[in-house]
Amino acid sequence: MRRNKLISAALAAVCVLSVGACGQGGNAGRSEAPANSTAAADTTTEAATTTPPATLKEEDKEAIAEIETDFEKLENPTVKLLANFDLNPAAGKPKGVALEMFETKCGGKIETTLCSWDDRYDKLSTLVLAGDAPDMFSAEDLDIVPGNVIAGKFQAMDAYVDYDSDLWAPMKHVNDMFSINGKHFVGVTSTDAGVVVIYNRNTISENGLPDPAELLEEGNWNWDTFYDMMTGFCNRAEEKYGIDGWEFENAFAVTSGTPYVDLVDGQLVSNLETQSILNVQEYMLNLKKNDLPVPKGEYGWTVHPEKIATGKTLFYPQGAYVLYEPQNVAAFGEMEDIMFVPMPKCPQTEEYYLPSVIKGFAIPTGAANPEGTAAYLNCVMTCRDNEKAIQIEHDQIFEDYGWTQEMYDMLLKTRELTEQHPVFEYYKAVNDNVYDIILNPSKESYNQGTPWAQTVEEIKYAVQTELDAANEKLKNV
């Protein structure tokens, strides 16, 4: 029974593969769509009405039809999604079981308006002003609560989603983290590790290093072993470095269990001067002092994942979504040599804290069919714990993405750890000012060798002023 629960909790993300995808990637730490999503070009804003439909095997359709539900047919079957991805996968890609269930059990259909990631809020405003508000909007970028709730762009979902029901019980603790004054503004169906540490096993063995996957199994994958592996590998004269990528700094910070900005009881809290953040910054400063990161400035501020395959870089922290994309997988080496582990554990914490993202949606203000959004989310939640749905998606991840069993098992383990103690970073979700004040300065220890005491003194008052103003507005949400 325990393994079934683990698999179901983990594969709610393959409801990863069906619930959707994150944003545009880059040094802001955002993620891109998995390979099965129909991602929009930067200029695309028209409704996706010509996407060839994905299909399921007949035996899979029959298995979904046999799943017992008490869902009723929707009076309004059309649910309008605004996103930079399409829940209706392109031909040749696997169709999500939640979507199949929504169509067959609820009589629903998803009508997608595609837009670029950068334009999604502008497009939302345009549609709302035109009286054509979408019914669903992706919550996966973690930027809805609290800032865009304060701005009135989204409505509470409690009238449509029964967060206290048995169906939603597995995600109750996470959905409560995104509530304000007792009202829920996001329907979170699963959590996922925002960043994992990708490596090539050939490089590990050729350099006589312990395999991180084995260290994790032993309970010894932590900041100290992570650091020791890099110091044993790095050699500037040979251009061998420990770590590359855009997503390490923020992902590493929350392994302390403390985000730079948190949302506690509906109020924003600054943690910039806590001991946990100080420990994070001192660690990253030591990485820089010892020449362990790839010196991006010497490479024109570009990253080079291909150096994982050539044995020149040891670790590449990135969202696991890249391992669903063949062109990215090739940069890391042959599939049988690629492996990943969660971010290392902070030795000072009893629990394992990981940088967390969510799968789920919010309902924009003015949505005409919030009931349809709730019905789709209920289908996703139903798929979490149903063994037939789990098996279908298990087969998809092997057949369509070529993963090894070890990768799949690690995916389950990583998601189990994430769901136990998710940590969300809220400074990106308050407003643009807070985002700009914290984003690059929080990386100065790692990239430039600037002591955190100097940085925090320069930014803490501006951050607190912004949080105080936002907290006043949250009282009226």
For each residue, the residues with C-beta under 8 A, 3 or more apart:
1: 4 5
2: 5 6
3: 6 7
4: 1 7 8 385 387 390
5: 1 2 8 9 385
6: 2 3 9 10 412 416
7: 3 4 10 11 390 394 412
8: 4 5 11 12 384 385 386 387 390
9: 5 6 12 170 190 384 415 416 419
10: 6 7 13 411 412 415 416
11: 7 8 14 15 16 383 384 389 390 393 394 412
12: 8 9 15 16 19 189 190 359 380 381 383 384
13: 10 16 17 19 190 192 359 415
14: 11 17 18 96 393 396 397
15: 11 12 18 19 96 97 98 189 190 359 380 383 384 393
16: 11 12 13 19 34 190 192 321 359
17: 13 14 34 36 94 96 324 393 396 397
18: 14 15 87 95 96 97 98 99 380 383 393
19: 12 13 15 16 87 96 98 189 190 359 360 361 380
20: 33 37 83 85 87 138 140 359 361
21: 31 32 33 34 37 39 84 85 138 140 321
22: 30 31 32 33 138 140 141 319 321 357
23: 30 31 32 84 117 140 141
24: 30 32 84 116 117 118
25: 30 31 32 246
26: 30 246
27: 246
28: 428 439
29: 194 195 246 247 250 251 428
30: 22 23 24 25 26 117 141
31: 21 22 23 25 140 194 319 321 357
32: 21 22 23 24 25 39 319 321 322 325
33: 20 21 22 37 39 84 85 321
34: 16 17 21 37 321 324 325
35: 93 324 325 326 401
36: 17 54 89 90 93 94 324 400
37: 20 21 33 34 85 86 87 89
38: 48 51 85 86 88 89 90 112 114
39: 21 32 33 84 85
40: 44 45 84 85 114 115 116
41: 44 116
42: 116 118 119
43: 116
44: 40 41 114 115 116
45: 40 113 114 115 116 119 123
46: 113 114
47: 111 112 113 114
48: 38 51 86 88 112 113 114
49: 111
50:
51: 38 48 86 88 90 112
52: 90 91
53: 88 91 95
54: 36 88 89 90 91 92 93 94 95
55: 91 95
56: 60 61 64 94 95 97 100 392
57: 60 61
58: 61 62
59: 62 63
60: 56 57 63 64 97 100 392
61: 56 57 58 64 65 100 104
62: 58 59 65 66
63: 59 60 66 67 388 389 391 392
64: 56 60 61 67 97 100 101 104 388 389 392
65: 61 62 104
66: 62 63 388
67: 63 64 101 382 386 388 389
68:
69: 101 105 382
70:
71: 105 106 375 378 379
72: 106
73: 77 106 107
74: 77 106 107 108 369 371 372 375
75: 371
76: 368 369 371 372
77: 73 74 106 107 108 109 372
78: 108 109 111 369 372
79: 108 109 110 111 135 136 369 372 373 375 376
80: 111 112 113 132 133 134 135 136 367 368 369
81: 86 87 110 111 112 113 134 135 136 137
82: 112 113 115 120 123 124 127 134 136 137 364
83: 20 86 87 112 113 114 115 120 136 137 138
84: 21 23 24 33 39 40 114 115 116 117 120
85: 20 21 33 37 38 39 40 114 138
86: 37 38 48 51 81 83 89 90 110 112 114
87: 18 19 20 37 81 83 96 99 110 112
88: 38 48 51 53 54 99 110 112
89: 36 37 38 54 86 93 94 95 96
90: 36 38 51 52 54 86 93
91: 52 53 54 55
92: 54
93: 35 36 54 89 90 400
94: 17 36 54 56 89 396 399 400
95: 18 53 54 55 56 89 99 100
96: 14 15 17 18 19 87 89 99 100 393
97: 15 18 56 60 64 100 101 383 389 392 393
98: 15 18 19 101 102 376 379 380 382 383 389
99: 18 87 88 95 96 102 103 110 379
100: 56 60 61 64 95 96 97 103 104
101: 64 67 69 97 98 104 105 106 379 382 383 389
102: 98 99 105 106 108 110 375 376 379
103: 99 100 106 107 108 109
104: 61 64 65 100 101 107
105: 69 71 101 102 379
106: 71 72 73 74 77 101 102 103 372 375 376 379
107: 73 74 77 103 104
108: 74 77 78 79 102 103 372 375 376
109: 77 78 79 103
110: 79 81 86 87 88 99 102 136 376
111: 47 49 78 79 80 81
112: 38 47 48 51 80 81 82 83 86 87 88
113: 45 46 47 48 80 81 82 83 123 127 134
114: 38 40 44 45 46 47 48 83 84 85 86
115: 40 44 45 82 83 84 119 120 123
116: 24 40 41 42 43 44 45 84 119 120
117: 23 24 30 84 120
118: 24 42
119: 42 45 115 116 122 123
120: 82 83 84 115 116 117 123 124 137
121: 124 125 148 153
122: 119 125 126
123: 45 82 113 115 119 120 126 127
124: 82 120 121 127 128 133 134 137 153 364
125: 121 122 128 129 153
126: 122 123 129 130
127: 82 113 123 124 130 132 133 134
128: 124 125 131 132 133 153 364 365 366
129: 125 126
130: 126 127
131: 128 366
132: 80 127 128
133: 80 124 127 128 364 365 366 367 368
134: 80 81 82 113 124 127 137 364 367
135: 79 80 81 363 364 367 368 369 370 372 373
136: 79 80 81 82 83 110 361 362 363 364 367 373 376
137: 81 82 83 120 124 134 144 154 361 362 363 364
138: 20 21 22 83 85 141 360 361 362
139: 142 144 178 186 187 188 358 360 361 362
140: 20 21 22 23 31 357 358 359 360
141: 22 23 30 138 144
142: 139 357 358 424 425 426 428 429
143: 147 148 428 429
144: 137 139 141 147 148 149 153 154 178 185 186 362 429
145: 148 149 178 180 185 186 263 426 429
146: 149 150 180 263 268 426 429 430 470 474 477
147: 143 144 150 151 429 430 431 470
148: 121 143 144 145 151 153 154 429
149: 144 145 146 152 153 154 180 185 477
150: 146 147 470 473 474 477
151: 147 148
152: 149 365
153: 121 124 125 128 144 148 149 364 365
154: 137 144 148 149 185 362 363 364 365
155: 185 363 364 365 367 370
156: 159 183 184 185
157: 160 161 184 185 186 187 362 363 370 374
158: 161 163 183 184
159: 156 370
160: 157 363 370 371 373 374
161: 157 158 168 184 187 374 377 378
162: 165 167 168
163: 158 168 172 175 176 184
164: 168 172
165: 162 168 169
166: 169
167: 162 378 381 382
168: 161 162 163 164 165 171 172 175 381
169: 165 166 172
170: 9 381 384 385
171: 168 174 175 188 189 190 191 381
172: 163 164 168 169 175 176
173: 176 177
174: 171 177 178 188 191 358 419 422
175: 163 168 171 172 178 179 184 186 187 188
176: 163 172 173 179 184
177: 173 174 263 422 424
178: 139 144 145 174 175 184 185 186 188 263
179: 175 176 182 183 184 185 266
180: 145 146 149 183 185 266 474 477
181: 266 474 475 477
182: 179
183: 156 158 179 180 477
184: 156 157 158 161 163 175 176 178 179 187
185: 144 145 149 154 155 156 157 178 179 180 362
186: 139 144 145 157 175 178 358 360 361 362
187: 139 157 161 175 184 360 361 362 363 373 374 377
188: 139 171 174 175 178 191 358 359 360
189: 12 15 19 171 358 359 360 377 380 381 384
190: 9 12 13 15 16 19 171 358 359 360 384 415 419
191: 171 174 188 356 357 358 359 415 418 419 422
192: 13 16 320 356 357 358 359 415 418
193: 196 320 342 343 354 355 356 357 414 415 417 418
194: 29 31 247 251 319 354 355 356 357
195: 29 247 248 251 317 318 319 343 355
196: 193 317 318 319 320 340 341 342 343 414
197: 212 226 315 316 317 340 341 342 343 344
198: 308 315 316 317 318 322 323 332 338 339 340
199: 203 204 212 308 314 315 316 338 339 340 341
200: 203 204 308 309 311 332 333 337 338 339
201: 204 205 211 337 338 339
202: 205 206 311 333 337
203: 199 200 206 207 308 311 314
204: 199 200 201 207 209 210 211 212 314
205: 201 202 208 209 211
206: 202 203 311
207: 203 204 232 233
208: 205
209: 204 205 229 232 233 314
210: 204 214 215 225 229
211: 201 204 205 214 215 339
212: 197 199 204 215 216 221 225 226 229 339 341
213: 216 217 339 341 406 410
214: 210 211 217 218
215: 210 211 212 218 220 221 225 341
216: 212 213 219 220 221 341 342 413
217: 213 214
218: 214 215 221
219: 216
220: 215 216 225
221: 212 215 216 218 225 226 341 342 344 345
222: 225 226 344 345 346 347
223: 226 227 255 283 344 345 346 347
224: 227 228 347
225: 210 212 215 220 221 222 228 229 344
226: 197 212 221 222 223 229 230 315 344
227: 223 224 230 231 283 286 287 292
228: 224 225 231 232
229: 209 210 212 225 226 232 233 242 314
230: 226 227 233 234 242 243 287 292 314 315
231: 227 228 234 242 290 292
232: 207 209 228 229
233: 207 209 229 230 240 242 314
234: 230 231 240 241 242 290 291 292 314
235: 238 239 240
236: 239 240 241 291
237:
238: 235
239: 235 236 312
240: 233 234 235 236 311 312 313 314
241: 234 236 244 291 292 293 294 295 307 312 313 314
242: 229 230 231 233 234 287 292 293 313 314 315
243: 230 248 287 292 293 294 313 314 315 316 317
244: 241 293 294 296 303 304 305 307 308 313 315 316
245: 248 303 305 316 317 318
246: 25 26 27 29 303
247: 29 194 195 250 251 317 318 319
248: 195 243 245 251 252 293 317 446
249: 252 253 284 442 443 446 447
250: 29 247 253 254 355 425 442 443
251: 29 194 195 247 248 254 255 317 343 355
252: 248 249 255 280 283 284 317 343 355
253: 249 250 256 258 259 260 277 280 425 442
254: 250 251 257 258 259 353 354 355 356 423 424 425
255: 223 251 252 280 343 344 345 346 353 354 355 423
256: 253 276 277 279 280 346 348 349 353
257: 254 276 346 349 351 353 421 423
258: 253 254 262 271 274 276 277 423
259: 253 254 262 271 423 424 425 426 427
260: 253 270 271 272 277 425 427 438 442
261: 268 269 270 271 425 426 427 430 434 438 463 467
262: 258 259 268 269 271 426
263: 145 146 177 178 266 267 268 269 424 426
264: 267 269
265:
266: 179 180 181 263 474 477
267: 263 264 471 474
268: 146 261 262 263 426 430 467 470 471 474
269: 261 262 263 264 467
270: 260 261 273 460 463 464 467
271: 258 259 260 261 262 274 276 277
272: 260 277 438 456 459 460 463
273: 270 277 278 456 460
274: 258 271 277 278
275: 278 279
276: 256 257 258 271 279 280 348
277: 253 256 258 260 271 272 273 274 280 281 452
278: 273 274 275 281 282 452
279: 256 275 276 282 283 346 348
280: 252 253 255 256 276 277 283 284
281: 277 278 284 285 445 451 452 455
282: 278 279 285 286 445 452
283: 223 227 252 279 280 286 287
284: 249 252 280 281 287 288 445 446
285: 281 282 288 289 445 446 449 450 451 452
286: 227 282 283 289 290
287: 227 230 242 243 283 284 290 292 293 446
288: 284 285 291 292 293 445 446 447 448 449
289: 285 286 449
290: 231 234 286 287
291: 234 236 241 288 295
292: 227 230 231 234 241 242 243 287 288
293: 241 242 243 244 248 287 288 296 446 447
294: 241 243 244 299 303 304 307 313
295: 241 291 298 299
296: 244 293 299 301 302 303 447
297: 301 447
298: 295
299: 294 295 296 302 303 304
300:
301: 296 297
302: 296 299
303: 244 245 246 294 296 299
304: 244 294 299 307 313
305: 244 245 308 316 318 328 331 332
306: 309 310 331
307: 241 244 294 304 310 311 312 313
308: 198 199 200 203 244 305 313 316 331 332 333
309: 200 306 330 331 332 333
310: 306 307
311: 200 202 203 206 240 307
312: 239 240 241 307
313: 240 241 242 243 244 294 304 307 308 316
314: 199 203 204 209 229 230 233 234 240 241 242 243
315: 197 198 199 226 230 242 243 244
316: 197 198 199 243 244 245 305 308 313 332
317: 195 196 197 198 243 245 247 248 251 252 343
318: 195 196 198 245 247 305 322
319: 22 31 32 194 195 196 247 322 357
320: 192 193 196 323 324 340 411 414
321: 16 21 22 31 32 33 34 324 325
322: 32 198 318 319 325 328 329
323: 198 320 328 329 338 340 401 403 407
324: 17 34 35 36 320 321 401
325: 32 34 35 321 322 328 329
326: 35 329 330
327: 330 331
328: 305 322 323 325 331 332
329: 322 323 325 326 332 335 338 402
330: 309 326 327 333
331: 305 306 308 309 327 328
332: 198 200 305 308 309 316 328 329 338
333: 200 202 308 309 330 337 338
334: 337 338
335: 329 338 402 403 404
336: 404
337: 200 201 202 333 334
338: 198 199 200 201 323 329 332 333 334 335 407
339: 198 199 200 201 211 212 213 406 407 410
340: 196 197 198 199 320 323 407 410 414
341: 196 197 199 212 213 215 216 221 344 410 414
342: 193 196 197 216 221 352 354 413 414 417 418
343: 193 195 196 197 251 252 255 317 354 355
344: 197 221 222 223 225 226 255 341
345: 221 222 223 255 349 352 353
346: 222 223 255 256 257 279 349 353
347: 222 223 224
348: 256 276 279
349: 256 257 345 346 352 353
350:
351: 257 420 421
352: 342 345 349 417 420 421
353: 254 255 256 257 345 346 349 421 423
354: 193 194 254 255 342 343 414 417 418 421 422 423
355: 193 194 195 250 251 252 254 255 343 423 425
356: 191 192 193 194 254 418 422 423 424
357: 22 31 140 142 191 192 193 194 319
358: 139 140 142 174 186 188 189 190 191 192 424
359: 12 13 15 16 19 20 140 188 189 190 191 192 380
360: 19 138 139 140 186 187 188 189 190 377
361: 19 20 136 137 138 139 186 187 373 376 377
362: 136 137 138 139 144 154 157 185 186 187
363: 135 136 137 154 155 157 160 187 367 370 373
364: 82 124 128 133 134 135 136 137 153 154 155 367
365: 128 133 152 153 154 155
366: 128 131 133
367: 80 133 134 135 136 155 363 364 370 373
368: 76 80 133 135
369: 74 76 78 79 80 135 372 373
370: 135 155 157 159 160 363 367 373 374
371: 74 75 76 160 374 375
372: 74 76 77 78 79 106 108 135 369 375 376
373: 79 135 136 160 187 361 363 367 369 370 376 377
374: 157 160 161 187 370 371 377 378
375: 71 74 79 102 106 108 371 372 378 379
376: 79 98 102 106 108 110 136 361 372 373 379 380
377: 161 187 189 360 361 373 374 380 381
378: 71 161 167 374 375 381 382
379: 71 98 99 101 102 105 106 375 376 382 383
380: 12 15 18 19 98 189 359 376 377 383 384
381: 12 167 168 170 171 189 377 378 384
382: 67 69 98 101 167 378 379 385 386 389
383: 11 12 15 18 97 98 101 379 380 386 389 390 393
384: 8 9 11 12 15 170 189 190 380 381
385: 4 5 8 170 382
386: 8 67 382 383 389 390
387: 4 8 390 391
388: 63 64 66 67 391 392
389: 11 63 64 67 97 98 101 382 383 386 392 393
390: 4 7 8 11 383 386 387 393 394
391: 63 387 388 394 395
392: 56 60 63 64 97 388 389 395 396
393: 11 14 15 17 18 96 97 383 389 390 396 397
394: 7 11 390 391 397 398 408
395: 391 392 398 399
396: 14 17 94 392 393 399 400 401
397: 14 17 393 394 400 401 403 408 411
398: 394 395 401 402 403 408
399: 94 395 396
400: 36 93 94 396 397
401: 35 323 324 396 397 398
402: 329 335 398
403: 323 335 397 398 407 408 411
404: 335 336 407 408
405: 408 409
406: 213 339 409 410
407: 323 338 339 340 403 404 410 411
408: 394 397 398 403 404 405 411 412
409: 405 406 412 413
410: 213 339 340 341 406 407 413 414
411: 10 320 397 403 407 408 414 415
412: 6 7 10 11 408 409 415 416
413: 216 342 409 410 416 417
414: 193 196 320 340 341 342 354 410 411 417 418
415: 9 10 13 190 191 192 193 411 412 418 419
416: 6 9 10 412 413 419 420
417: 193 342 352 354 413 414 420 421
418: 191 192 193 342 354 356 414 415 421 422
419: 9 174 190 191 415 416 422
420: 351 352 416 417
421: 257 351 352 353 354 417 418
422: 174 177 191 354 356 418 419
423: 254 255 257 258 259 353 354 355 356
424: 142 177 254 259 263 356 358
425: 142 250 253 254 259 260 261 355 428
426: 142 145 146 259 261 262 263 268 429 430
427: 259 260 261 430 434 435 438 439 463
428: 28 29 142 143 425 435 439
429: 142 143 144 145 146 147 148 426
430: 146 147 261 268 426 427 433 434 435 466 467 470
431: 147 434 435 466 470
432: 435 436
433: 430 436 437 462 466
434: 261 427 430 431 437 438 463 466 467 470
435: 427 428 430 431 432 438 439
436: 432 433 439 440
437: 433 434 441 459 462 463 466
438: 260 261 272 427 434 435 441 442 459 463
439: 28 427 428 435 436 442 443
440: 436 443 444
441: 437 438 444 455 458 459
442: 249 250 253 260 438 439 455
443: 249 250 439 440 446 447
444: 440 441 447 448 449 450 455
445: 281 282 284 285 288 448 449 450 451 452 455
446: 248 249 284 285 287 288 293 443
447: 249 288 293 296 297 443 444
448: 288 444 445
449: 285 288 289 444 445
450: 285 444 445 454 455
451: 281 285 445 454 455
452: 277 278 281 282 285 445 455 456
453: 456 457
454: 450 451 457 458
455: 281 441 442 444 445 450 451 452 458 459
456: 272 273 452 453 459 460
457: 453 454 460
458: 441 454 455
459: 272 437 438 441 455 456 462 463
460: 270 272 273 456 457 463 464
461: 464 465
462: 433 437 459 465 466
463: 261 270 272 427 434 437 438 459 460 466 467
464: 270 460 461 467 468
465: 461 462 468 469
466: 430 431 433 434 437 462 463 469 470
467: 261 268 269 270 430 434 463 464 470 471
468: 464 465 471 472
469: 465 466 472 473
470: 146 147 150 268 430 431 434 466 467 473 474
471: 267 268 467 468 474 475
472: 468 469 475
473: 150 469 470 476 477
474: 146 150 180 181 266 267 268 470 471 477
475: 181 471 472
476: 473
477: 146 149 150 180 181 183 266 473 474
